[in-house]
């Protein structure tokens, strides 16, 4: 994925556990440094177990109702995880 080609306000949803050595939180920080502003961490982990969250727009569970509320006014989104 070439994040430079994405609109910087396209919502990006990252799972915390991506099944790799690099956690979603680390990718979120990198995406924020590239200028993306709509970065959400979707996780079943407790909020207390996640550190360094200032680059996130929000931490959401894996509840589709919350996701639909965020996306109802968006034309596109990216989900990774």
matplotlib code that plots the C-alpha trace (Angstrom):
import matplotlib.pyplot as plt

x = [0.0, 1.3, 0.1, 1.2, -1.5, -4.2, -6.3, -4.8, -8.3, -9.3, -10.0, -7.5, -8.3, -5.5, -5.6, -3.3, -2.1, -1.2, 0.4, 3.8, 6.6, 5.3, 2.2, -0.6, 0.3, 3.8, 2.3, -0.2, 2.6, 4.4, 1.1, 0.6, 4.2, 3.2, 0.3, -2.7, -5.1, -7.9, -6.1, -8.1, -6.8, -9.4, -8.6, -10.1, -7.3, -8.1, -7.2, -5.0, -2.7, -2.0, 0.6, 1.7, -1.8, -1.4, -1.2, -4.6, -7.9, -9.5, -9.3, -12.3, -13.3, -14.2, -17.8, -19.3, -21.9, -19.1, -17.4, -20.6, -21.1, -17.6, -18.0, -21.5, -20.2, -17.1, -16.8, -13.7, -11.6, -8.7, -8.8, -5.5, -5.4]
y = [0.0, 3.4, 5.7, 8.8, 8.1, 8.0, 11.0, 12.0, 12.0, 8.5, 6.5, 3.8, 0.9, -1.1, -4.2, -4.1, -7.6, -7.9, -11.3, -9.9, -8.5, -4.9, -4.1, -1.9, 0.9, 1.2, 1.4, 4.0, 6.2, 5.9, 6.7, 9.8, 11.0, 10.7, 13.1, 10.8, 12.0, 9.4, 6.5, 4.0, 1.1, -1.8, -4.2, -6.5, -5.6, -3.2, 0.4, 0.2, -2.3, 0.1, 2.8, 5.7, 6.6, 10.3, 9.5, 7.7, 9.3, 6.6, 3.1, 1.0, -2.5, -4.9, -4.0, -3.4, -0.9, 1.5, 1.1, 1.9, 5.1, 6.3, 5.3, 6.6, 9.9, 8.5, 7.3, 5.1, 3.5, 1.2, -1.8, -3.6, -6.6]
z = [0.0, -1.0, 1.8, -0.1, -2.7, 0.0, 1.0, 4.4, 6.0, 4.8, 7.9, 8.6, 10.9, 12.3, 14.4, 17.3, 16.7, 13.1, 13.4, 12.8, 15.0, 14.3, 16.2, 14.8, 17.3, 15.6, 12.1, 13.4, 14.6, 11.2, 9.3, 11.6, 10.7, 7.0, 7.6, 8.1, 10.7, 10.9, 12.4, 14.6, 16.5, 16.4, 19.2, 21.8, 24.2, 27.1, 26.6, 29.6, 27.8, 25.0, 25.3, 23.1, 21.8, 21.0, 17.3, 17.3, 16.5, 18.6, 20.0, 19.2, 19.8, 17.1, 17.3, 13.8, 15.2, 16.3, 12.9, 11.0, 13.1, 12.2, 8.5, 7.8, 6.3, 4.6, 1.0, 1.6, 4.3, 4.8, 7.2, 8.0, 10.2]

ax = plt.figure().add_subplot(projection="3d")
ax.plot(x, y, z, "-o")
ax.set_aspect("equal")
plt.show()
